[in-house]
Amino acid sequence: MKMDIDLVYLWVDGSDPKWLAKRNVFIGNTEDGTSINCKGRFFNNDELKYSLRSVEKYAPWIRKVFIVTDNQIPDWLNITHPKINIIDHKEILPQESLPCFNSALIEKFLHKIPQLSEHFLYANDDMFINKAVSPDIFFAADGFPIVRFNRRPLRKIRWFWREKICRKPLHNYSRKIGNASKLVEKKYGIYYSGMPHHNIDAYLKSDYQRVGEQIFANEFEMEKNNHMRNPNDIQRVIYSYVALVEKRGHLHYPSKKESLYIHIHKESHYKKLKKYHPTLFCMNDSQYVQDSDRMRAKELLESYFPEKSQFEL
């Protein structure tokens, strides 16, 4: 496939005193134990280092790596490497969105990254490639992205029952996805119930720009002041829903051997990782995770990716 493909990460070091001071002044407290504002939301366990090791080993065809940060740079990162590009929030976010501690909002401006290729991948720093991959795992021969969803055929009914009948609010993550589904249904008459597979995803920059600046410009405008996660956030799955409805993407339901989501505090999930040996996997931190869980996760990543990459000092 003759196309340039870049990789974009969001990265934050939640232990940085300067960053913590800025965040604490803005939100009033450091941690409340919820999924929105817990230690695991911003904790740096060197996942990015191991993710880049996986990229170098299994996807060397990546053209450039863009790391979007809030005036931070990992102390181990070789920023002089020609593939590495540090992008500060101020370079892509509007003034009214700063400071920003909301990944859902930051993700809306990835297409503003200077020199970003038309075809790009997006990953959190806790996502890893576990086998040699070629570009066609992310983009089809026609150049359109392969959209990976987890099947949830009754999701609309289940969420309606929870919210309207049981009077239980959806979790923030689910609400963001629901907001995206409802907007696409209102615009196009199709409700997509598929859930993100929570792993590396593929996008077109032009689609990203068109969705945010034309199709749902008014809705996205309402998010610009969501410095922290907010119930009216729209999850980035909306780009994939639009790609599918406009036939500019290819829907695919991955197996556990292809994409696996690991909760690092659950021992059974480590057994799944060994059992399925997936192509892609994510090591998710959360409000349920203890420091001992993080140590175990780091030990596993070191065993999977022990060799220092060219992206390290």
Backbone bond lengths (Angstrom), bond angles and torsions (degrees), N, CA, C in turn:
res aa  C-N    CA-C-N  psi(-1)  N-CA   C-N-CA  omega(-1)  CA-C   N-CA-C  phi
1 M - - - 1.456 - - 1.518 108.71 -
2 K 1.314 117.29 120.33 1.457 121.95 -176.22 1.523 109.41 -94.05
3 M 1.314 115.62 82.92 1.458 121.02 177.03 1.522 108.77 -152.48
4 D 1.331 115.11 146.97 1.457 119.90 172.84 1.521 108.74 -80.61
5 I 1.318 116.88 134.94 1.457 121.73 178.52 1.525 108.14 -130.48
6 D 1.331 115.91 121.92 1.457 121.91 178.29 1.529 109.82 -102.94
7 L 1.325 114.95 166.74 1.460 121.74 179.22 1.522 108.53 -127.68
8 V 1.335 115.86 131.24 1.464 121.97 -178.82 1.524 109.84 -117.35
9 Y 1.332 115.57 133.06 1.469 122.31 173.58 1.526 109.21 -119.12
10 L 1.326 116.60 150.74 1.458 121.81 158.24 1.524 106.47 -100.20
11 W 1.334 116.56 140.35 1.462 119.31 -179.89 1.516 110.24 -145.12
12 V 1.334 115.14 140.15 1.456 120.70 176.03 1.522 108.47 -145.33
13 D 1.324 115.11 145.20 1.459 121.38 172.70 1.522 107.31 -107.09
14 G 1.329 115.91 99.14 1.458 121.00 -175.82 1.507 114.82 -71.59
15 S 1.331 117.92 -3.46 1.463 121.04 177.91 1.525 112.33 -98.84
16 D 1.313 117.18 -2.52 1.462 122.18 -179.43 1.536 109.74 -68.73
17 P 1.345 118.93 118.89 1.470 121.20 -176.45 1.535 113.39 -57.38
18 K 1.327 117.57 -38.91 1.464 119.92 -180.00 1.520 111.29 -66.46
19 W 1.331 115.81 -42.52 1.464 119.32 178.93 1.524 110.59 -66.38
20 L 1.340 116.52 -41.68 1.460 120.96 179.46 1.527 111.29 -62.39
21 A 1.314 116.44 -41.19 1.459 120.04 -179.72 1.524 110.53 -62.83
22 K 1.333 116.22 -42.49 1.460 119.73 179.19 1.521 111.29 -64.55
23 R 1.308 115.37 -42.25 1.462 120.29 -179.51 1.527 111.39 -67.99
24 N 1.319 117.34 -41.39 1.456 120.59 -177.87 1.520 112.07 -66.42
25 V 1.333 116.86 -38.63 1.460 120.71 176.55 1.526 109.85 -62.50
26 F 1.321 115.83 -37.03 1.458 120.32 -174.46 1.517 112.61 -76.72
27 I 1.340 117.49 -42.94 1.462 119.71 -173.05 1.528 113.63 -106.30
28 G 1.329 117.31 -11.68 1.450 119.12 174.10 1.514 115.55 93.23
29 N 1.317 118.84 -22.72 1.463 120.20 176.71 1.515 109.70 -150.80
30 T 1.324 115.51 158.25 1.457 120.58 -175.03 1.516 112.81 -83.55
31 E 1.321 116.37 -38.81 1.456 119.09 -171.94 1.523 110.02 -155.88
32 D 1.329 117.06 138.13 1.460 119.69 176.50 1.523 112.63 -126.90
33 G 1.344 117.41 4.41 1.454 120.57 175.01 1.512 115.26 81.61
34 T 1.335 117.62 3.31 1.455 120.15 177.87 1.526 110.00 -90.11
35 S 1.334 115.76 168.90 1.464 119.30 177.99 1.523 111.48 -64.52
36 I 1.337 117.09 -25.63 1.459 121.76 -178.28 1.521 111.38 -78.35
37 N 1.316 116.67 -37.09 1.452 120.26 -170.37 1.526 110.93 -137.62
38 C 1.313 116.48 57.83 1.457 121.31 179.06 1.530 109.98 -113.02
39 K 1.305 116.44 168.69 1.458 122.10 -179.77 1.527 111.12 -58.68
40 G 1.325 116.49 -41.27 1.456 121.22 -177.24 1.513 114.37 -65.72
41 R 1.339 116.97 -20.08 1.459 120.65 -179.67 1.521 111.51 -64.59
42 F 1.338 116.85 -33.56 1.460 120.70 -173.98 1.527 113.07 -124.97
43 F 1.324 117.83 6.02 1.459 120.49 -173.73 1.530 110.90 -71.31
44 N 1.326 115.37 136.32 1.465 121.48 178.26 1.522 109.18 -101.66
45 N 1.321 116.62 111.48 1.468 122.13 179.69 1.524 110.72 -113.91
46 D 1.336 115.46 26.99 1.469 123.06 -178.55 1.526 112.82 63.25
47 E 1.340 116.21 23.58 1.470 118.15 178.86 1.532 111.98 -60.37
48 L 1.333 116.38 -38.32 1.461 119.60 -178.35 1.521 111.37 -58.64
49 K 1.308 117.25 -40.28 1.469 120.72 179.61 1.523 110.80 -58.76
50 Y 1.325 116.13 -44.39 1.463 119.74 -178.56 1.527 111.61 -75.07
51 S 1.324 116.60 -32.29 1.460 119.16 176.37 1.526 110.35 -63.92
52 L 1.335 116.61 -42.50 1.461 119.93 177.98 1.529 111.34 -66.82
53 R 1.314 117.36 -34.06 1.465 119.42 174.60 1.528 110.14 -61.87
54 S 1.331 116.08 -40.12 1.469 119.59 179.45 1.517 111.14 -66.93
55 V 1.327 116.38 -36.86 1.468 120.73 179.01 1.522 110.34 -66.20
56 E 1.330 116.70 -46.67 1.456 119.65 179.86 1.527 111.21 -60.47
57 K 1.318 116.18 -38.98 1.460 120.71 -175.84 1.522 112.44 -75.88
58 Y 1.334 116.75 -40.76 1.460 119.53 -169.37 1.532 114.94 -113.63
59 A 1.333 118.38 -11.79 1.470 120.54 178.70 1.523 110.12 -141.06
60 P 1.328 118.10 59.39 1.467 121.17 -177.08 1.524 113.68 -66.89
61 W 1.335 116.47 -10.59 1.464 120.61 180.00 1.534 113.34 -77.19
62 I 1.327 117.62 -7.88 1.469 120.08 175.77 1.522 109.21 -57.03
63 R 1.340 116.61 129.01 1.469 120.47 -175.67 1.532 111.82 -74.74
64 K 1.322 117.09 -57.53 1.457 122.21 -179.21 1.524 110.01 -135.77
65 V 1.320 115.09 153.02 1.462 121.71 175.78 1.528 108.04 -117.51
66 F 1.330 115.94 121.59 1.458 121.67 178.62 1.527 108.67 -107.79
67 I 1.327 116.65 125.56 1.462 122.14 -179.25 1.522 107.53 -114.06
68 V 1.318 116.20 111.17 1.460 122.89 -175.92 1.531 108.44 -90.53
69 T 1.335 117.03 120.04 1.465 121.45 -174.92 1.530 111.21 -136.95
70 D 1.320 114.61 170.16 1.465 121.67 176.42 1.519 108.57 -106.30
71 N 1.323 115.61 77.89 1.468 122.02 178.35 1.529 111.62 56.87
72 Q 1.323 116.16 40.93 1.459 121.85 179.42 1.524 109.53 -134.82
73 I 1.331 115.46 151.31 1.462 121.84 174.73 1.522 107.44 -140.88
74 P 1.323 119.21 129.19 1.469 120.10 176.76 1.521 110.53 -57.69
75 D 1.344 117.30 135.77 1.461 119.64 -174.75 1.522 113.09 -70.48
76 W 1.324 117.67 -12.94 1.464 121.03 -179.85 1.532 112.07 -96.99
77 L 1.335 117.06 -5.63 1.466 121.18 -171.02 1.519 112.33 -82.44
78 N 1.327 116.37 133.89 1.457 122.76 176.18 1.528 108.72 -87.34
79 I 1.332 116.36 92.05 1.463 120.12 -174.97 1.522 112.15 -75.94
80 T 1.322 117.88 -6.14 1.464 120.30 176.69 1.528 111.49 -87.59
81 H 1.324 116.91 -6.94 1.470 118.77 178.88 1.528 109.14 -65.11
82 P 1.327 118.61 135.12 1.469 121.14 -174.27 1.524 114.89 -62.21
83 K 1.322 117.44 -20.53 1.461 118.96 179.19 1.532 112.85 -85.58
84 I 1.311 117.22 -21.09 1.460 121.48 -171.81 1.528 111.15 -88.70
85 N 1.336 115.56 131.54 1.460 121.81 178.15 1.528 109.06 -135.90
86 I 1.331 116.89 120.58 1.457 121.65 176.49 1.533 108.70 -91.42
87 I 1.335 116.04 126.37 1.459 121.69 -179.87 1.521 108.39 -117.84
88 D 1.325 116.46 115.97 1.457 119.72 178.63 1.532 109.73 -80.93
89 H 1.340 115.49 150.42 1.466 120.06 178.96 1.527 111.50 -50.98
90 K 1.322 116.41 -38.73 1.473 120.30 -176.31 1.519 112.19 -62.65
91 E 1.316 117.56 -21.59 1.466 120.80 -178.65 1.516 112.74 -76.16
92 I 1.333 117.79 -24.14 1.460 119.05 -173.39 1.534 113.79 -125.72
93 L 1.331 118.30 -23.39 1.458 120.75 -178.72 1.520 111.05 -91.07
94 P 1.332 117.98 146.24 1.465 120.09 175.59 1.532 110.34 -70.89
95 Q 1.308 115.99 160.02 1.461 121.19 -175.30 1.518 111.85 -58.26
96 E 1.330 116.88 -38.59 1.467 119.30 -176.10 1.531 112.93 -69.04
97 S 1.327 117.46 -12.79 1.463 121.01 179.93 1.529 113.08 -93.34
98 L 1.321 116.72 -5.07 1.463 121.19 -175.89 1.519 111.35 -98.40
99 P 1.334 118.04 145.65 1.469 126.40 -10.70 1.517 110.25 -71.19
100 C 1.310 116.71 158.26 1.462 120.47 -176.01 1.525 110.25 -127.74
101 F 1.340 115.18 128.15 1.457 122.73 177.63 1.529 109.72 -122.15
102 N 1.324 115.32 23.75 1.460 123.18 -173.86 1.525 109.05 -121.43
103 S 1.317 117.05 104.22 1.471 120.05 -177.54 1.521 111.79 -62.03
104 A 1.330 117.40 -31.71 1.470 119.96 179.89 1.522 111.32 -61.74
105 L 1.318 116.62 -33.39 1.463 120.27 177.65 1.526 110.89 -79.50
106 I 1.309 117.30 -44.93 1.467 120.23 179.99 1.522 111.00 -56.10
107 E 1.329 115.97 -40.25 1.471 120.62 -178.42 1.517 112.95 -62.33
108 K 1.325 117.95 -21.53 1.469 120.77 -179.42 1.524 112.33 -69.19
109 F 1.325 117.29 -13.90 1.464 120.22 -172.94 1.528 112.88 -116.88
110 L 1.312 117.67 16.83 1.467 119.89 -178.68 1.525 111.65 -62.31
111 H 1.330 117.21 -31.30 1.467 119.32 -179.34 1.522 112.30 -68.44
112 K 1.337 116.92 -10.56 1.466 121.30 177.64 1.534 112.21 -82.94
113 I 1.316 117.25 -7.29 1.462 120.49 -178.91 1.532 109.64 -61.84
114 P 1.326 118.30 123.20 1.466 120.15 -179.58 1.530 112.08 -59.34
115 Q 1.317 115.56 133.06 1.468 123.74 175.29 1.529 113.80 68.06
116 L 1.321 117.67 14.19 1.467 119.77 175.06 1.526 109.32 -64.35
117 S 1.326 116.87 135.72 1.461 120.82 -179.28 1.524 111.20 -71.58
118 E 1.328 116.25 158.27 1.465 121.64 178.37 1.532 110.82 -58.69
119 H 1.296 117.21 -42.93 1.464 122.04 176.43 1.525 108.25 -96.26
120 F 1.327 116.29 121.82 1.463 117.65 179.04 1.524 110.81 -144.10
121 L 1.330 113.79 157.33 1.450 122.42 175.92 1.516 108.38 -108.45
122 Y 1.319 115.35 148.45 1.455 120.01 176.73 1.520 108.83 -124.36
123 A 1.324 116.00 135.56 1.463 120.65 -179.10 1.518 110.34 -143.20
124 N 1.315 115.83 146.10 1.450 119.78 163.16 1.519 107.40 -78.07
125 D 1.326 116.54 162.72 1.461 117.97 -175.90 1.522 113.40 -72.87
126 D 1.346 117.14 -7.02 1.464 120.44 179.08 1.526 112.43 -99.74
127 M 1.319 116.73 22.21 1.463 122.52 179.88 1.524 109.68 -112.54
128 F 1.329 115.57 140.30 1.464 120.37 -169.72 1.523 111.63 -137.90
129 I 1.334 114.72 149.08 1.465 121.60 173.44 1.521 106.99 -99.79
130 N 1.312 116.63 131.19 1.462 121.34 -170.24 1.527 113.46 -114.29
131 K 1.334 116.16 -4.09 1.462 121.25 178.87 1.522 108.25 -147.04
132 A 1.308 116.78 160.13 1.464 119.96 175.48 1.523 109.83 -61.42
133 V 1.333 116.27 128.62 1.463 121.48 -179.25 1.523 109.18 -127.07
134 S 1.308 115.23 155.93 1.462 121.91 174.77 1.524 108.15 -115.74
135 P 1.320 118.73 164.95 1.465 120.84 -176.79 1.528 114.15 -55.69
136 D 1.353 117.21 -27.86 1.465 118.37 -175.68 1.524 113.55 -72.78
137 I 1.317 118.29 -1.18 1.454 119.21 171.20 1.535 110.33 -78.69
138 F 1.333 116.19 -18.18 1.460 121.30 -178.09 1.526 113.19 -112.68
139 F 1.331 117.70 -29.90 1.461 121.42 -178.70 1.523 109.52 -131.76
140 A 1.332 115.81 136.22 1.458 121.17 179.47 1.533 109.97 -77.81
141 A 1.322 115.91 174.23 1.463 121.12 -176.85 1.529 112.33 -62.77
142 D 1.353 117.31 -25.45 1.464 120.27 178.54 1.523 112.59 -82.79
143 G 1.339 116.72 0.97 1.453 120.96 177.67 1.512 114.88 89.83
144 F 1.335 117.38 -6.42 1.453 120.53 -179.53 1.534 110.42 -84.28
145 P 1.331 116.80 149.92 1.468 119.94 -176.76 1.518 113.25 -70.34
146 I 1.307 116.15 149.32 1.454 122.75 170.50 1.525 107.03 -88.63
147 V 1.318 115.91 120.40 1.466 122.73 -174.64 1.522 108.92 -98.23
148 R 1.318 116.41 115.06 1.463 121.31 -178.90 1.521 111.03 -99.04
149 F 1.328 115.42 120.59 1.455 122.08 178.09 1.518 110.16 -125.78
150 N 1.319 114.73 152.57 1.457 121.12 166.32 1.518 108.32 -90.06
151 R 1.323 116.76 137.04 1.468 121.18 -177.64 1.526 111.05 -67.64
152 R 1.339 115.32 129.58 1.458 121.71 173.11 1.530 107.92 -144.23
153 P 1.337 118.12 68.41 1.465 121.53 -171.26 1.529 114.71 -61.55
154 L 1.333 118.55 -28.33 1.466 121.79 -177.91 1.521 112.15 -105.83
155 R 1.307 116.07 17.75 1.455 118.94 -174.19 1.522 113.17 -59.05
156 K 1.322 118.94 -42.64 1.465 121.82 -177.85 1.522 110.78 -61.34
157 I 1.312 116.78 -42.37 1.463 120.95 -179.79 1.523 110.71 -68.44
158 R 1.324 115.43 -44.85 1.463 120.19 -178.35 1.518 110.87 -62.08
159 W 1.313 117.91 -42.88 1.456 120.17 -178.66 1.525 111.13 -71.28
160 F 1.324 117.38 -35.60 1.467 120.51 175.31 1.530 109.64 -61.63
161 W 1.320 116.49 -44.88 1.455 121.21 179.73 1.535 110.37 -61.04
162 R 1.316 116.39 -43.93 1.465 120.13 -178.76 1.524 111.48 -63.64
163 E 1.346 115.75 -47.47 1.460 119.78 -174.26 1.526 113.15 -77.62
164 K 1.320 116.71 -46.90 1.463 120.55 -170.98 1.525 113.53 -90.04
165 I 1.320 116.92 -33.73 1.458 119.79 -176.90 1.529 111.11 -94.49
166 C 1.341 115.43 -50.45 1.471 119.67 -178.28 1.529 112.90 -84.32
167 R 1.328 116.63 -11.90 1.459 122.25 179.82 1.528 112.49 58.26
168 K 1.322 115.89 39.16 1.451 121.23 177.02 1.527 108.69 -111.22
169 P 1.300 118.02 125.49 1.463 119.59 -179.08 1.527 111.80 -69.95
170 L 1.313 115.51 148.18 1.453 119.99 174.83 1.521 110.02 -71.52
171 H 1.331 116.03 152.31 1.455 119.76 172.90 1.526 109.11 -65.12
172 N 1.316 117.02 158.37 1.458 121.49 -175.16 1.523 112.12 -55.44
173 Y 1.328 117.06 -43.75 1.462 120.64 -178.61 1.524 110.95 -62.64
174 S 1.325 116.44 -44.61 1.468 120.41 179.40 1.522 110.76 -65.53
175 R 1.311 116.77 -39.91 1.461 119.82 -179.51 1.530 111.11 -61.73
176 K 1.334 116.80 -40.82 1.469 120.44 179.06 1.521 111.06 -60.70
177 I 1.321 116.15 -42.50 1.463 120.37 178.91 1.517 110.19 -67.66
178 G 1.330 115.87 -41.51 1.463 119.68 177.13 1.517 112.14 -60.32
179 N 1.325 117.39 -39.44 1.467 120.82 177.46 1.526 110.69 -60.12
180 A 1.329 116.22 -42.29 1.467 120.50 179.08 1.532 110.75 -64.18
181 S 1.326 116.76 -45.30 1.462 120.95 -179.29 1.526 111.57 -60.69
182 K 1.325 116.06 -43.18 1.466 120.18 -178.01 1.526 111.83 -66.31
183 L 1.327 116.78 -39.45 1.459 119.61 179.12 1.531 111.41 -63.64
184 V 1.334 115.99 -43.12 1.467 119.89 -179.75 1.524 110.01 -68.09
185 E 1.323 117.22 -38.79 1.468 120.18 177.88 1.529 110.95 -63.63
186 K 1.327 116.40 -41.95 1.466 119.67 179.33 1.523 111.73 -65.10
187 K 1.327 116.84 -38.11 1.468 121.52 -177.14 1.515 112.45 -79.09
188 Y 1.342 117.10 -41.78 1.463 120.41 -170.59 1.530 113.98 -115.52
189 G 1.334 118.00 -10.38 1.457 120.39 179.68 1.515 114.22 80.56
190 I 1.329 117.53 14.00 1.467 121.73 -179.82 1.528 108.71 -126.40
191 Y 1.337 115.79 129.94 1.459 121.06 177.63 1.518 108.92 -104.58
192 Y 1.323 116.15 117.61 1.459 120.69 177.30 1.531 109.16 -94.44
193 S 1.315 116.30 122.50 1.461 121.28 -177.80 1.523 112.43 -97.58
194 G 1.341 117.34 -9.39 1.455 120.57 179.62 1.517 111.59 -60.84
195 M 1.329 115.94 141.58 1.464 122.15 -179.59 1.527 110.04 -104.28
196 P 1.332 117.72 147.74 1.468 119.80 176.83 1.521 111.26 -55.78
197 H 1.328 116.69 142.65 1.460 119.91 179.14 1.525 111.52 -80.62
198 H 1.316 116.89 1.16 1.461 124.13 175.39 1.528 110.90 55.97
199 N 1.313 114.32 54.98 1.449 120.70 177.56 1.517 108.27 -153.43
200 I 1.316 117.99 -171.36 1.462 121.72 -176.97 1.524 110.17 -59.38
201 D 1.339 116.38 128.43 1.461 122.08 -177.87 1.521 111.24 -119.94
202 A 1.336 115.32 156.27 1.464 122.27 -177.56 1.531 110.70 -110.99
203 Y 1.342 115.84 142.15 1.456 121.02 -178.83 1.530 110.28 -144.41
204 L 1.325 115.17 162.57 1.449 122.59 167.73 1.519 108.09 -105.29
205 K 1.302 117.56 132.51 1.465 120.95 -179.32 1.524 111.07 -61.21
206 S 1.327 116.97 -39.05 1.463 120.17 -178.72 1.525 111.29 -65.61
207 D 1.344 117.80 -36.88 1.462 120.63 176.16 1.521 110.55 -67.03
208 Y 1.311 115.60 -42.08 1.460 122.03 178.45 1.524 110.00 -55.94
209 Q 1.315 115.17 -48.02 1.460 120.78 -178.56 1.525 111.09 -66.43
210 R 1.327 117.52 -43.43 1.468 121.26 -177.12 1.527 111.94 -65.42
211 V 1.331 116.59 -41.11 1.469 120.34 179.67 1.523 110.65 -64.43
212 G 1.329 116.35 -44.22 1.455 120.50 -175.06 1.509 115.20 -79.85
213 E 1.328 117.30 -31.66 1.467 120.51 -173.91 1.514 113.70 -105.54
214 Q 1.333 118.02 -9.21 1.456 120.48 179.11 1.535 111.80 -127.73
215 I 1.319 117.39 -64.65 1.462 120.63 -171.01 1.525 111.80 -63.99
216 F 1.319 117.18 -48.37 1.464 120.67 -178.19 1.529 111.02 -122.20
217 A 1.312 115.65 38.39 1.467 120.37 -177.33 1.525 111.85 -59.62
218 N 1.315 117.90 -43.71 1.467 120.94 -177.89 1.521 111.19 -65.97
219 E 1.316 116.39 -41.55 1.466 120.68 -179.24 1.533 110.67 -67.17
220 F 1.322 116.11 -40.76 1.463 119.64 179.03 1.532 111.28 -68.15
221 E 1.327 116.11 -32.92 1.458 120.45 178.75 1.526 111.19 -60.18
222 M 1.316 116.53 -34.58 1.467 121.72 -178.20 1.533 112.22 -69.85
223 E 1.322 117.08 -14.42 1.464 121.19 -179.27 1.528 113.45 -90.72
224 K 1.293 117.79 -12.68 1.466 120.80 -167.41 1.525 114.38 -61.11
225 N 1.320 117.99 -19.93 1.460 120.47 178.91 1.522 112.65 -101.95
226 N 1.316 117.35 12.95 1.467 121.48 178.50 1.528 109.69 -84.24
227 H 1.311 116.35 74.99 1.456 120.99 -177.25 1.528 111.63 -64.47
228 M 1.325 116.19 -31.89 1.459 122.62 172.04 1.521 107.84 -114.17
229 R 1.321 116.89 167.14 1.465 120.21 179.65 1.522 110.33 -58.20
230 N 1.334 114.68 140.52 1.454 121.50 -171.53 1.524 109.40 -138.13
231 P 1.335 118.61 149.64 1.472 120.48 179.95 1.522 114.51 -59.51
232 N 1.328 118.76 -23.12 1.462 119.43 -179.80 1.531 113.07 -94.26
233 D 1.333 117.70 9.33 1.465 120.86 173.93 1.522 110.26 -59.54
234 I 1.329 115.58 148.66 1.464 122.23 177.99 1.517 107.71 -115.07
235 Q 1.312 116.69 119.61 1.462 120.35 -177.11 1.527 110.58 -69.23
236 R 1.333 116.98 148.17 1.472 121.36 -176.29 1.521 113.14 -64.09
237 V 1.321 118.00 -7.71 1.461 120.45 174.87 1.521 111.07 -58.28
238 I 1.325 116.81 -18.27 1.467 119.89 179.27 1.525 111.58 -59.92
239 Y 1.338 117.87 -32.57 1.461 120.25 178.06 1.529 110.39 -64.87
240 S 1.317 116.08 -38.18 1.465 120.11 179.51 1.515 111.52 -73.06
241 Y 1.341 117.62 -38.75 1.465 120.39 177.17 1.529 110.49 -60.02
242 V 1.332 116.49 -44.59 1.469 120.19 179.54 1.529 110.33 -65.91
243 A 1.321 116.96 -40.83 1.468 119.90 178.36 1.523 110.73 -58.83
244 L 1.322 116.85 -40.21 1.462 120.42 -179.56 1.522 111.44 -70.00
245 V 1.326 117.15 -46.22 1.458 119.71 -176.29 1.530 111.06 -66.86
246 E 1.332 116.82 -28.46 1.465 120.67 178.43 1.527 111.82 -94.25
247 K 1.319 115.57 7.72 1.469 122.27 178.53 1.525 111.79 57.63
248 R 1.318 113.80 41.50 1.464 121.68 176.00 1.531 110.06 -117.13
249 G 1.326 115.91 24.92 1.447 122.14 177.79 1.512 109.26 -159.01
250 H 1.321 116.59 161.63 1.466 122.18 -176.59 1.520 109.29 -120.38
251 L 1.333 116.47 114.58 1.452 121.89 -177.35 1.523 110.92 -72.48
252 H 1.337 114.28 134.42 1.466 120.03 179.78 1.525 108.97 -145.41
253 Y 1.337 116.21 133.92 1.452 121.57 177.62 1.528 108.32 -103.84
254 P 1.321 118.47 105.96 1.466 120.50 -174.85 1.531 112.15 -76.10
255 S 1.309 115.02 148.82 1.464 121.34 173.46 1.524 109.04 -84.16
256 K 1.313 116.61 173.48 1.460 121.01 177.50 1.532 111.37 -67.41
257 K 1.326 117.38 -19.87 1.457 120.28 176.76 1.532 111.03 -78.70
258 E 1.319 115.41 -13.12 1.463 119.73 -178.56 1.519 111.77 -102.59
259 S 1.325 117.14 -42.19 1.461 121.45 -177.16 1.521 109.27 -145.86
260 L 1.339 115.85 123.68 1.461 120.17 -176.19 1.527 109.69 -130.74
261 Y 1.327 114.53 134.87 1.462 122.26 -178.52 1.519 108.39 -107.76
262 I 1.337 117.02 118.93 1.456 122.93 -173.65 1.528 110.30 -109.98
263 H 1.328 117.45 126.21 1.462 121.85 167.70 1.526 106.42 -89.58
264 I 1.314 116.70 117.48 1.465 118.73 -168.35 1.529 113.27 -71.36
265 H 1.327 118.09 -9.93 1.458 119.41 177.12 1.535 112.40 -92.06
266 K 1.332 116.90 -2.24 1.460 120.69 -178.19 1.532 110.71 -105.35
267 E 1.308 115.27 113.79 1.456 119.88 -177.75 1.521 111.86 -62.37
268 S 1.331 117.43 -33.94 1.467 121.03 -178.93 1.520 111.65 -62.78
269 H 1.329 117.60 -27.99 1.462 120.85 -179.45 1.528 111.43 -70.98
270 Y 1.314 117.28 -30.61 1.457 120.45 176.01 1.528 110.37 -66.59
271 K 1.313 115.62 -33.91 1.459 120.11 176.71 1.524 110.41 -67.38
272 K 1.326 116.63 -36.55 1.461 120.53 176.89 1.524 111.10 -64.80
273 L 1.315 115.79 -39.47 1.461 120.09 179.43 1.524 110.57 -60.27
274 K 1.308 115.98 -43.18 1.459 120.73 178.79 1.524 111.22 -69.50
275 K 1.332 116.64 -38.16 1.456 121.34 -177.27 1.521 112.64 -68.46
276 Y 1.327 116.75 -46.71 1.464 120.66 -172.35 1.527 113.40 -91.88
277 H 1.329 117.99 -22.68 1.471 121.62 -179.08 1.533 109.71 44.47
278 P 1.342 117.21 62.61 1.468 121.21 -171.99 1.528 113.17 -70.77
279 T 1.316 115.01 159.24 1.461 120.69 175.28 1.520 110.83 -68.65
280 L 1.334 116.32 -41.57 1.458 122.99 179.21 1.524 108.47 -125.49
281 F 1.332 116.33 141.61 1.453 117.43 172.01 1.521 110.68 -146.74
282 C 1.338 114.47 155.54 1.459 122.32 -179.24 1.520 108.44 -123.38
283 M 1.347 116.69 135.73 1.461 122.51 178.91 1.531 108.17 -109.16
284 N 1.323 117.00 92.94 1.456 121.48 -169.13 1.527 113.61 -88.48
285 D 1.328 115.06 126.87 1.457 122.99 171.72 1.535 107.58 -88.25
286 S 1.339 117.45 160.84 1.459 120.20 -178.78 1.518 110.50 -165.08
287 Q 1.321 115.21 -175.08 1.462 121.17 179.08 1.526 112.73 -70.14
288 Y 1.324 117.05 -10.34 1.467 121.14 -178.68 1.533 112.91 -95.16
289 V 1.318 116.53 -3.43 1.461 121.36 -170.69 1.531 111.37 -89.83
290 Q 1.330 115.81 138.10 1.459 122.99 174.44 1.534 109.21 -102.34
291 D 1.314 115.98 164.30 1.461 119.80 179.72 1.532 111.68 -60.59
292 S 1.323 116.90 -31.96 1.466 120.37 177.87 1.524 110.95 -64.57
293 D 1.350 116.53 -34.29 1.466 120.43 176.43 1.526 110.40 -66.54
294 R 1.314 115.91 -39.80 1.464 120.14 179.86 1.523 111.00 -65.99
295 M 1.324 116.80 -37.34 1.459 120.68 177.76 1.529 110.33 -64.79
296 R 1.318 116.14 -41.59 1.459 119.96 178.75 1.532 110.87 -64.81
297 A 1.335 116.51 -40.34 1.462 120.30 179.10 1.524 110.82 -63.79
298 K 1.337 116.58 -41.17 1.468 119.65 -179.34 1.518 110.87 -66.98
299 E 1.316 117.05 -37.58 1.462 120.37 177.55 1.522 110.58 -63.23
300 L 1.332 116.38 -38.92 1.465 119.24 178.29 1.527 110.75 -65.67
301 L 1.336 117.17 -44.28 1.460 120.52 -179.91 1.524 111.22 -62.93
302 E 1.311 116.87 -37.61 1.463 120.54 177.81 1.526 110.37 -64.74
303 S 1.325 117.00 -35.80 1.469 119.99 179.06 1.525 111.53 -72.48
304 Y 1.345 116.99 -30.61 1.462 120.73 179.03 1.533 111.80 -79.39
305 F 1.333 115.65 -37.73 1.472 120.35 -174.71 1.532 109.53 -131.63
306 P 1.326 117.87 70.93 1.469 121.11 -174.18 1.524 114.53 -79.84
307 E 1.321 117.04 -18.76 1.457 119.77 -173.18 1.530 111.77 -87.40
308 K 1.302 115.70 129.08 1.457 121.88 178.83 1.530 109.97 -61.40
309 S 1.326 116.49 136.66 1.464 120.19 -179.03 1.514 110.82 -91.91
310 Q 1.314 115.99 168.76 1.463 121.75 177.64 1.535 111.56 -70.77
311 F 1.336 116.02 -9.26 1.471 120.00 179.62 1.532 111.98 -86.75
312 E 1.328 117.07 0.43 1.456 121.50 -177.68 1.522 111.08 -107.21
313 L 1.307 115.99 150.88 1.460 121.09 177.20 1.514 110.95 -72.83
